[in-house]
């Protein structure tokens, strides 16, 4: 059969089924972050890869150091730690007492997940693996699939035994250090994902031939991902028990923040740093749209999965949705404007997979 080139639509749209399948999987804590953050955190292939590796690290440590020689017991311990509702290192009761919201309610429906996997994921996975010349797309796809399979293996091992999970000691030094290391690696994975997104130049033209300039532009675009801190800080720092005082402080902080943002944009525009000002504007737009969802009670509960109206607590959910939106927007932009099909191929039988 004659190979055919892979269009950007085919390359890009093979990833969403894998990403959605991984995001909709009940996975508990991802990189030791709160369970309500799991869905949108797993939109990042880098976070998925780090999370899957650390699951295997935990599993191995429990088998060797804690001498849980039964793989089922070690898997139960891994899932128990991941299903802690609020981060304490006490005995675990899973996620009882915490009600899943919005999209996360669908995760608990096994029939829905199996149907989605068979109908939407298997065919796209086969098609993606059959393609040639797509190293990064294959890497992202394998990250999603690997994370999904590791969690499913842990769940299968858990179900294979009727033994009760070993309770985690209240003052476990092992869990203390594992939790801190896992969270640090998760934070590094988020930063690395943002760095990867910073390679996308909104100018829609090939990268600068001068290597030093190319990395200078990418560094500026990475900086643009942190400019929205001017949006977040007024809401978080101006929180007060007195609503009137809180609103006054928030408005003052917001005005000052937007003034600083304008100074940054004018500076970038005057220096003509390859559409870096547009990158900042996109970044701010995504963050402001994410905050708008917080101020509506329905979207706060069912889209952001916030458990409380407190801005300090809810800001984490806003940030993670913001993170997901960046992955979606900048990835789509890259495939539309930068994707080059030369050197890519797939067998024509993959057309039968849809």
C-alpha positions, 0 to 999 in steps of 0.5 A, a space after each residue: 500500500 502506498 504511504 500518504 502524507 499526514 495532514 495537520 488535522 490528522 496529526 492534531 486530532 489523534 491527540 484529543 481522544 488520548 488526552 480526553 481519555 486520560 483526563 476522564 480517568 479517576 486518578 486521585 491526586 496528580 503529582 500530590 496536588 489536590 484531587 479537584 485539580 486532577 482533570 485539567 492537570 492531566 491535559 499536559 502530557 509532561 505532567 502525565 509522564 511525570 505522574 506515571 513515573 512517580 506512581 511506579 516509584 511509589 509502587 517500587 518503594 512500597 514493595 522494597 522499603 515498606 516490605 509490602 511484598 504483595 503487588 496488590 497491597 503496594 497498589 492499594 497503598 499507592 491508590 490510598 495515598 492518591 485518593 486522600 481528600 485533603 493532603 493529610 498523611 493520616 489513615 486513608 478512607 479514599 475519597 469518601 466525604 468529597 463529592 466530585 463535581 461537573 466533568 469529574 462526575 463522569 469519571 465514576 461511570 465505568 461504562 462511559 469510560 470503556 465506551 469512550 476508550 473503545 470507540 474513540 481511543 483505540 482507533 486513534 492510537 493505532 492510527 497515530 502509532 502507524 504514522 512516521 515522521 511525527 516524533 513529538 506527536 508520538 511522544 505526547 500520545 505515548 505520555 497520555 497512553 502510558 499514564 492511563 495504562 499505569 493507573 489502570 494497572 494499579 486499579 486492576 491490582 487493587 481489585 485483584 485482592 480482597 486484602 485491606 490496604 495497609 494504613 499510612 502512619 500518621 507521622 510517616 517520614 517516608 510519606 512526608 518526603 515522597 509527597 514533597 518530592 512528588 509535588 516539586 516534580 509536578 511543579 517542574 513538569 508544569 514549568 517545563 510544559 509552559 517552556 514547551 508552549 513558549 516555543 510557539 511564536 505567534 508571528 506564524 513564521 519560521 524561527 529566527 536563524 540566529 540561535 541566540 535571538 531565537 532563545 531570547 524570544 522564547 525566554 520572553 514568551 516564557 515570561 509572558 506566561 507569568 505576566 497573568 500574576 498581575 491578574 491573580 494577585 489582586 484577587 488573592 491578596 485583597 481577600 478580606 472578611 469585610 466585603 466592602 473593604 475587600 472590594 476596594 482593595 481589590 479594585 486598587 490592586 487591579 488598577 495598579 496591576 493593569 498599569 504594570 501590564 500596560 508598561 510591559 506591553 508598551 516596552 515589548 512593542 517598542 523593542 519589537 521582540 517578535 510578537 512577544 506583546 501578542 503573546 502577553 495579550 493572549 496570556 492575559 486573555 486566557 487568565 481573565 477568561 478563566 477568572 470569569 468562570 470563577 465568578 459564576 456559581 455554576 461554572 465555578 462548581 461544574 467547570 472549575 470543580 471548586 469546592 469553596 467560594 474562597 478566592 485563595 483556595 479557588 485560585 488553584 482551580 482557576 490556575 489549572 484551568 488556565 494551564 489547560 486552556 494554554 495547552 489547548 490554544 497554543 498547541 492548536 496554533 502550532 499545528 495550524 501554522 507550523 506543522 510541516 508534513 514533509 517527511 511524514 507518512 502513514 499507510 492508507 489502511 489507516 483511512 478505515 479507522 476514521 
